[in-house]
Amino acid sequence: MHIVSGAHLWQREPSMYREGISDQLREIERQVVEGERQLAECEARLIELKRQNQDTDAAQAELETLRSYQRQREQERQRLLFLLHP
């Protein structure tokens, strides 16, 4: 029977913790990039609607919603970065 000391478990745990955070960070960074793409598309639609003198209310509301989501993703990204590099 092999007994693992408490110190040995503690030494492994931070690595596992960091791996989990790194995985979350990779995912949120993927979402941030996708969010930037969505914002650019929405901004382009809004510009085109304005150019055509069409109603922009729905596009403007969508843009504000996307911006809000993007701020949340960026805040989460910063939180994860802080956990990895306090």
Beta strands, then each sheet from edge to edge (+ up, - down):
end
